[in-house]
Amino acid sequence: LEMYERSLAITRAVLGEEAFATSLDATSTYNNIGNVYKAQGRLSEALEMHELSQDIRRAALGEEAFETSLDAAGTFNNIGSVYRVQGRLSEALEMHERSQDIRRAALGEEAFEKNLDAAIAYNNIGEV
């Protein structure tokens, strides 16, 4: 966790506050911090980090590109996993299905069905 926080501090210092606010580099770090928080059982904080990652990604890419971003799909998957652990099953299902839809849109149906991400998406939906 300390290294991720250090990464954010360096990125912020290099880019400046304005550019940092829409930095795709920061989105990955926030997403990783969310994964650490989830592993530690700090679910509210995990959700906050994943949502922040998505907000920045959406602002940086614009809505159309966001809807076909595999990174966005991954973070929706992570949000769904947090919801599942919290017992928020309908919301978890919604996030996992959204992740699957984005992956399908980004890859195309044929490529999606031959991609390991499809197996992960089906598995996560099945867990809910």
N, CA, C and O of each residue as an XYZ file, in Angstrom:
512
protein
N       0.830     -1.195      0.000
C       0.000      0.000      0.000
C       0.872      1.255      0.000
O       0.577      2.232     -0.687
N       1.926      1.208      0.766
C       2.825      2.360      0.849
C       3.433      2.689     -0.515
O       3.578      3.860     -0.865
N       3.785      1.663     -1.278
C       4.394      1.898     -2.590
C       3.388      2.508     -3.565
O       3.746      3.366     -4.372
N       2.135      2.069     -3.494
C       1.104      2.657     -4.351
C       0.891      4.129     -3.999
O       0.757      4.975     -4.883
N       0.861      4.420     -2.708
C       0.697      5.811     -2.283
C       1.887      6.660     -2.731
O       1.728      7.820     -3.111
N       3.059      6.076     -2.683
C       4.251      6.786     -3.154
C       4.164      7.029     -4.663
O       4.527      8.100     -5.150
N       3.686      6.038     -5.387
C       3.494      6.170     -6.827
C       2.550      7.329     -7.146
O       2.818      8.122     -8.049
N       1.454      7.423     -6.411
C       0.509      8.524     -6.629
C       1.151      9.874     -6.341
O       0.944     10.837     -7.078
N       1.924      9.940     -5.275
C       2.575     11.203     -4.908
C       3.556     11.649     -5.993
O       3.616     12.830     -6.335
N       4.318     10.708     -6.527
C       5.274     11.041     -7.587
C       4.532     11.466     -8.852
O       4.895     12.456     -9.489
N       3.498     10.718     -9.210
C       2.720     11.060    -10.403
C       2.112     12.450    -10.271
O       2.142     13.241    -11.215
N       1.563     12.744     -9.103
C       0.968     14.065     -8.849
C       2.027     15.161     -8.961
O       1.774     16.209     -9.556
N       3.202     14.927     -8.397
C       4.278     15.928     -8.427
C       4.780     16.166     -9.848
O       5.056     17.304    -10.229
N       4.899     15.102    -10.627
C       5.407     15.225    -11.995
C       4.386     15.901    -12.905
O       4.741     16.777    -13.693
N       3.128     15.501    -12.801
C       2.102     16.005    -13.713
C       1.507     17.339    -13.293
O       1.058     18.120    -14.132
N       1.505     17.594    -12.009
C       0.785     18.755    -11.506
C      -0.650     18.355    -11.204
O      -1.151     17.364    -11.735
N      -1.297     19.114    -10.364
C      -2.623     18.745     -9.865
C      -3.669     18.633    -10.975
O      -4.474     17.703    -10.976
N      -3.659     19.566    -11.909
C      -4.682     19.567    -12.960
C      -4.569     18.341    -13.866
O      -5.570     17.675    -14.129
N      -3.375     18.042    -14.340
C      -3.176     16.875    -15.208
C      -3.368     15.576    -14.434
O      -3.845     14.585    -14.988
N      -2.999     15.577    -13.162
C      -3.156     14.385    -12.334
C      -4.628     13.994    -12.215
O      -4.959     12.811    -12.139
N      -5.505     14.990    -12.199
C      -6.940     14.741    -12.024
C      -7.533     13.898    -13.150
O      -8.584     13.285    -12.968
N      -6.878     13.857    -14.307
C      -7.356     13.028    -15.418
C      -6.262     12.080    -15.923
O      -6.248     11.714    -17.098
N      -5.366     11.693    -15.050
C      -4.250     10.827    -15.430
C      -4.659      9.358    -15.434
O      -5.081      8.814    -14.413
N      -4.526      8.729    -16.593
C      -4.808      7.297    -16.667
C      -3.798      6.490    -15.860
O      -4.111      5.389    -15.408
N      -2.589      7.023    -15.674
C      -1.606      6.354    -14.816
C      -2.145      6.224    -13.395
O      -1.952      5.199    -12.741
N      -2.812      7.258    -12.928
C      -3.361      7.238    -11.570
C      -4.495      6.225    -11.441
O      -4.676      5.641    -10.373
N      -5.261      6.007    -12.513
C      -6.407      5.097    -12.411
C      -5.970      3.682    -12.059
O      -6.617      3.014    -11.253
N      -4.894      3.230    -12.650
C      -4.403      1.881    -12.342
C      -3.966      1.778    -10.890
O      -4.216      0.773    -10.224
N      -3.314      2.820    -10.409
C      -2.846      2.802     -9.020
C      -4.021      2.820     -8.057
O      -4.029      2.070     -7.080
N      -5.012      3.661     -8.315
C      -6.201      3.681     -7.456
C      -6.900      2.323     -7.473
O      -7.356      1.846     -6.434
N      -6.983      1.707     -8.634
C      -7.596      0.394     -8.741
C      -6.820     -0.635     -7.920
O      -7.417     -1.463     -7.232
N      -5.492     -0.581     -7.993
C      -4.662     -1.506     -7.212
C      -4.816     -1.272     -5.713
O      -4.854     -2.227     -4.937
N      -4.904     -0.016     -5.305
C      -5.135      0.286     -3.886
C      -6.476     -0.303     -3.458
O      -6.594     -0.858     -2.366
N      -7.482     -0.182     -4.317
C      -8.780     -0.786     -4.018
C      -8.682     -2.285     -3.819
O      -9.333     -2.840     -2.933
N      -7.872     -2.946     -4.636
C      -7.685     -4.395     -4.482
C      -7.014     -4.733     -3.152
O      -7.367     -5.723     -2.510
N      -6.051     -3.917     -2.741
C      -5.389     -4.134     -1.450
C      -6.396     -3.946     -0.319
O      -6.474     -4.768      0.594
N      -7.160     -2.870     -0.385
C      -8.165     -2.624      0.654
C      -9.168     -3.780      0.737
O      -9.550     -4.193      1.832
N      -9.590     -4.297     -0.413
C     -10.530     -5.425     -0.398
C      -9.900     -6.622      0.300
O     -10.542     -7.272      1.125
N      -8.653     -6.913     -0.027
C      -7.954     -8.040      0.598
C      -7.823     -7.855      2.105
O      -7.799     -8.830      2.855
N      -7.739     -6.601      2.546
C      -7.637     -6.293      3.971
C      -9.006     -6.237      4.652
O      -9.086     -6.048      5.865
N     -10.072     -6.398      3.883
C     -11.415     -6.323      4.440
C     -11.926     -4.901      4.611
O     -12.946     -4.684      5.264
N     -11.239     -3.950      4.041
C     -11.630     -2.535      4.131
C     -12.493     -2.208      2.908
O     -12.070     -1.503      1.992
N     -13.710     -2.743      2.926
C     -14.543     -2.762      1.728
C     -15.027     -1.386      1.297
O     -15.059     -1.099      0.100
N     -15.400     -0.540      2.227
C     -15.848      0.810      1.859
C     -14.727      1.583      1.190
O     -14.948      2.285      0.203
N     -13.523      1.453      1.730
C     -12.372      2.137      1.148
C     -12.014      1.539     -0.215
O     -11.605      2.256     -1.127
N     -12.171      0.231     -0.341
C     -11.908     -0.424     -1.625
C     -12.854      0.119     -2.687
O     -12.437      0.466     -3.792
N     -14.121      0.185     -2.336
C     -15.121      0.692     -3.271
C     -14.827      2.138     -3.661
O     -14.954      2.514     -4.827
N     -14.440      2.928     -2.693
C     -14.104      4.332     -2.952
C     -12.960      4.448     -3.964
O     -13.015      5.282     -4.868
N     -11.939      3.627     -3.818
C     -10.794      3.677     -4.733
C     -11.181      3.220     -6.139
O     -10.773      3.834     -7.126
N     -11.962      2.153     -6.233
C     -12.389      1.669     -7.550
C     -13.279      2.702     -8.244
O     -13.151      2.929     -9.447
N     -14.169      3.317     -7.491
C     -15.048      4.327     -8.081
C     -14.260      5.563     -8.509
O     -14.551      6.154     -9.548
N     -13.276      5.951     -7.724
C     -12.420      7.076     -8.099
C     -11.671      6.754     -9.391
O     -11.553      7.599    -10.279
N     -11.175      5.540     -9.485
C     -10.494      5.097    -10.699
C     -11.417      5.241    -11.911
O     -11.007      5.746    -12.956
N     -12.662      4.795    -11.761
C     -13.612      4.891    -12.873
C     -13.949      6.339    -13.212
O     -14.047      6.692    -14.387
N     -14.125      7.170    -12.205
C     -14.451      8.583    -12.455
C     -13.345      9.267    -13.251
O     -13.617     10.001    -14.201
N     -12.108      9.023    -12.861
C     -10.971      9.629    -13.563
C     -10.878      9.078    -14.983
O     -10.659      9.828    -15.935
N     -11.043      7.774    -15.116
C     -10.954      7.144    -16.441
C     -12.031      7.707    -17.372
O     -11.757      8.010    -18.533
N     -13.244      7.843    -16.864
C     -14.344      8.387    -17.669
C     -14.024      9.817    -18.104
O     -14.242     10.179    -19.260
N     -13.507     10.630    -17.181
C     -13.159     12.021    -17.496
C     -12.027     12.089    -18.518
O     -12.037     12.946    -19.402
N     -11.066     11.201    -18.402
C      -9.908     11.216    -19.302
C     -10.260     10.730    -20.704
O      -9.779     11.284    -21.693
N     -11.090      9.704    -20.793
C     -11.375      9.077    -22.082
C     -12.588      9.648    -22.796
O     -12.654      9.632    -24.025
N     -13.539     10.148    -22.038
C     -14.834     10.494    -22.616
C     -15.726      9.269    -22.578
O     -15.239      8.139    -22.526
N     -17.026      9.490    -22.602
C     -17.986      8.402    -22.395
C     -17.874      7.292    -23.448
O     -17.913      6.111    -23.104
N     -17.736      7.659    -24.712
C     -17.713      6.646    -25.773
C     -16.508      5.710    -25.644
O     -16.659      4.489    -25.702
N     -15.332      6.272    -25.471
C     -14.128      5.441    -25.321
C     -14.155      4.669    -24.005
O     -13.664      3.542    -23.934
N     -14.723      5.269    -22.973
C     -14.839      4.603    -21.678
C     -15.635      3.308    -21.814
O     -15.293      2.296    -21.203
N     -16.698      3.344    -22.616
C     -17.590      2.189    -22.757
C     -16.964      1.026    -23.522
O     -17.568     -0.044    -23.611
N     -15.774      1.211    -24.073
C     -15.067      0.096    -24.718
C     -13.664     -0.082    -24.134
O     -12.803     -0.705    -24.756
N     -13.441      0.462    -22.954
C     -12.133      0.366    -22.303
C     -12.034     -0.923    -21.494
O     -12.812     -1.147    -20.567
N     -11.075     -1.760    -21.853
C     -10.878     -2.998    -21.092
C     -10.474     -2.709    -19.653
O     -10.804     -3.482    -18.754
N      -9.766     -1.607    -19.422
C      -9.426     -1.224    -18.049
C     -10.686     -0.881    -17.261
O     -10.809     -1.243    -16.091
N     -11.623     -0.180    -17.906
C     -12.896      0.127    -17.243
C     -13.635     -1.164    -16.919
O     -14.213     -1.302    -15.841
N     -13.615     -2.108    -17.855
C     -14.261     -3.402    -17.615
C     -13.654     -4.093    -16.400
O     -14.371     -4.664    -15.578
N     -12.337     -4.039    -16.295
C     -11.665     -4.654    -15.149
C     -12.064     -4.016    -13.836
O     -12.244     -4.705    -12.832
N     -12.202     -2.706    -13.844
C     -12.580     -2.029    -12.603
C     -14.039     -2.297    -12.260
O     -14.367     -2.447    -11.084
N     -14.930     -2.361    -13.256
C     -16.315     -2.750    -12.967
C     -16.344     -4.147    -12.351
O     -17.128     -4.411    -11.440
N     -15.503     -5.023    -12.841
C     -15.395     -6.352    -12.261
C     -14.968     -6.269    -10.794
O     -15.524     -6.963     -9.942
N     -13.983     -5.421    -10.504
C     -13.518     -5.265     -9.123
C     -14.607     -4.685     -8.228
O     -14.770     -5.116     -7.086
N     -15.350     -3.710     -8.741
C     -16.462     -3.138     -7.971
C     -17.489     -4.229     -7.684
O     -17.997     -4.331     -6.567
N     -17.792     -5.042     -8.696
C     -18.729     -6.145     -8.498
C     -18.256     -7.121     -7.440
O     -19.063     -7.633     -6.664
N     -16.968     -7.385     -7.397
C     -16.418     -8.298     -6.387
C     -16.564     -7.728     -4.983
O     -16.854     -8.463     -4.040
N     -16.365     -6.420     -4.840
C     -16.559     -5.781     -3.532
C     -18.029     -5.871     -3.135
O     -18.349     -6.227     -2.001
N     -18.918     -5.548     -4.067
C     -20.355     -5.643     -3.777
C     -20.735     -7.060     -3.349
O     -21.526     -7.239     -2.423
N     -20.172     -8.064     -4.021
C     -20.492     -9.456     -3.678
C     -20.107     -9.759     -2.238
O     -20.887    -10.357     -1.496
N     -18.910     -9.350     -1.842
C     -18.448     -9.589     -0.471
C     -19.325     -8.833      0.530
O     -19.549     -9.309      1.643
N     -19.819     -7.657      0.137
C     -20.698     -6.872      1.005
C     -22.115     -7.446      1.062
O     -22.935     -6.990      1.858
N     -22.404     -8.438      0.228
C     -23.740     -9.009      0.189
C     -24.708     -8.223     -0.682
O     -25.914     -8.467     -0.641
N     -24.204     -7.302     -1.455
C     -25.030     -6.475     -2.348
C     -25.090     -7.182     -3.709
O     -24.504     -6.727     -4.691
N     -25.807     -8.291     -3.736
C     -25.720     -9.210     -4.862
C     -26.303     -8.666     -6.158
O     -25.736     -8.900     -7.226
N     -27.415     -7.949     -6.093
C     -27.979     -7.424     -7.343
C     -27.050     -6.382     -7.952
O     -26.914     -6.311     -9.173
N     -26.415     -5.577     -7.113
C     -25.456     -4.589     -7.611
C     -24.196     -5.278     -8.139
O     -23.611     -4.845     -9.132
N     -23.790     -6.346     -7.468
C     -22.625     -7.111     -7.931
C     -22.893     -7.683     -9.315
O     -22.050     -7.595    -10.208
N     -24.068     -8.267     -9.483
C     -24.434     -8.836    -10.777
C     -24.430     -7.761    -11.861
O     -23.932     -7.986    -12.964
N     -24.984     -6.600    -11.543
C     -25.017     -5.493    -12.503
C     -23.602     -5.092    -12.941
O     -23.355     -4.868    -14.126
N     -22.686     -5.003    -11.986
C     -21.311     -4.610    -12.312
C     -20.602     -5.675    -13.139
O     -19.891     -5.352    -14.090
N     -20.790     -6.945    -12.781
C     -20.146     -8.023    -13.537
C     -20.710     -8.110    -14.957
O     -19.969     -8.360    -15.908
N     -22.011     -7.906    -15.095
C     -22.601     -7.916    -16.435
C     -22.113     -6.721    -17.257
O     -21.865     -6.846    -18.456
N     -21.979     -5.571    -16.609
C     -21.466     -4.395    -17.326
C     -20.028     -4.648    -17.781
O     -19.652     -4.301    -18.901
N     -19.238     -5.250    -16.909
C     -17.865     -5.597    -17.271
C     -17.854     -6.511    -18.492
O     -17.087     -6.303    -19.432
N     -18.704     -7.510    -18.464
C     -18.788     -8.451    -19.577
C     -19.225     -7.742    -20.862
O     -18.669     -7.999    -21.930
N     -20.211     -6.858    -20.767
C     -20.699     -6.124    -21.944
C     -19.603     -5.256    -22.556
O     -19.461     -5.194    -23.777
N     -18.832     -4.588    -21.705
C     -17.746     -3.737    -22.207
C     -16.681     -4.588    -22.887
O     -16.190     -4.233    -23.958
N     -16.326     -5.698    -22.275
C     -15.324     -6.584    -22.884
C     -15.812     -7.087    -24.249
O     -15.052     -7.139    -25.216
N     -17.080     -7.451    -24.302
C     -17.655     -7.942    -25.554
C     -17.629     -6.841    -26.619
O     -17.297     -7.101    -27.776
N     -17.980     -5.608    -26.223
C     -17.971     -4.478    -27.165
C     -16.553     -4.164    -27.631
O     -16.335     -3.836    -28.797
N     -15.607     -4.264    -26.730
C     -14.221     -3.930    -27.068
C     -13.580     -4.980    -27.965
O     -12.819     -4.649    -28.875
N     -13.887     -6.237    -27.708
C     -13.213     -7.332    -28.413
C     -13.986     -7.868    -29.612
O     -13.400     -8.446    -30.527
N     -15.297     -7.676    -29.605
C     -16.148     -8.338    -30.587
C     -16.552     -9.699    -30.044
O     -15.822    -10.302    -29.258
N     -17.713    -10.180    -30.464
C     -18.276    -11.416    -29.908
C     -17.349    -12.616    -30.081
O     -17.106    -13.357    -29.128
N     -16.841    -12.808    -31.277
C     -16.011    -13.989    -31.538
C     -14.731    -13.966    -30.711
O     -14.371    -14.968    -30.093
N     -14.049    -12.840    -30.698
C     -12.806    -12.727    -29.922
C     -13.090    -12.818    -28.430
O     -12.305    -13.398    -27.679
N     -14.212    -12.245    -27.999
C     -14.570    -12.305    -26.583
C     -14.711    -13.753    -26.126
O     -14.185    -14.129    -25.079
N     -15.412    -14.556    -26.898
C     -15.675    -15.947    -26.516
C     -14.419    -16.815    -26.544
O     -14.419    -17.925    -26.011
N     -13.354    -16.316    -27.159
C     -12.092    -17.063    -27.209
C     -11.048    -16.441    -26.295
O      -9.861    -16.747    -26.402
N     -11.489    -15.571    -25.399
C     -10.582    -14.818    -24.542
C     -10.755    -15.284    -23.103
O     -11.870    -15.554    -22.659
N      -9.667    -15.374    -22.396
C      -9.725    -15.782    -20.994
C     -10.604    -14.847    -20.173
O     -11.202    -15.269    -19.183
N     -10.686    -13.584    -20.573
C     -11.551    -12.641    -19.864
C     -13.008    -13.086    -19.886
O     -13.749    -12.814    -18.941
N     -13.429    -13.767    -20.951
C     -14.799    -14.277    -21.021
C     -15.029    -15.306    -19.923
O     -16.063    -15.288    -19.255
N     -14.074    -16.196    -19.740
C     -14.198    -17.209    -18.694
C     -14.283    -16.562    -17.323
O     -15.079    -16.979    -16.482
N     -13.465    -15.544    -17.099
C     -13.484    -14.825    -15.819
C     -14.827    -14.135    -15.631
O     -15.406    -14.178    -14.546
N     -15.322    -13.498    -16.692
C     -16.606    -12.796    -16.606
C     -17.733    -13.770    -16.274
O     -18.547    -13.496    -15.391
N     -17.788    -14.895    -16.968
C     -18.830    -15.884    -16.689
C     -18.700    -16.430    -15.269
O     -19.705    -16.625    -14.585
N     -17.485    -16.675    -14.830
C     -17.257    -17.161    -13.475
C     -17.767    -16.162    -12.438
O     -18.450    -16.543    -11.488
N     -17.437    -14.896    -12.621
C     -17.841    -13.888    -11.644
C     -19.350    -13.711    -11.606
O     -19.924    -13.521    -10.534
N     -19.995    -13.771    -12.757
C     -21.457    -13.702    -12.788
C     -22.031    -14.927    -12.084
O     -23.010    -14.820    -11.346
N     -21.428    -16.080    -12.310
C     -21.882    -17.300    -11.651
C     -21.741    -17.264    -10.138
O     -22.535    -17.883     -9.429
N     -20.738    -16.544     -9.631
C     -20.532    -16.449     -8.184
C     -21.616    -15.637     -7.491
O     -21.850    -15.794     -6.292
N     -22.275    -14.771     -8.249
C     -23.316    -13.929     -7.659
C     -24.584    -14.736     -7.602
O     -25.611    -14.239     -7.140
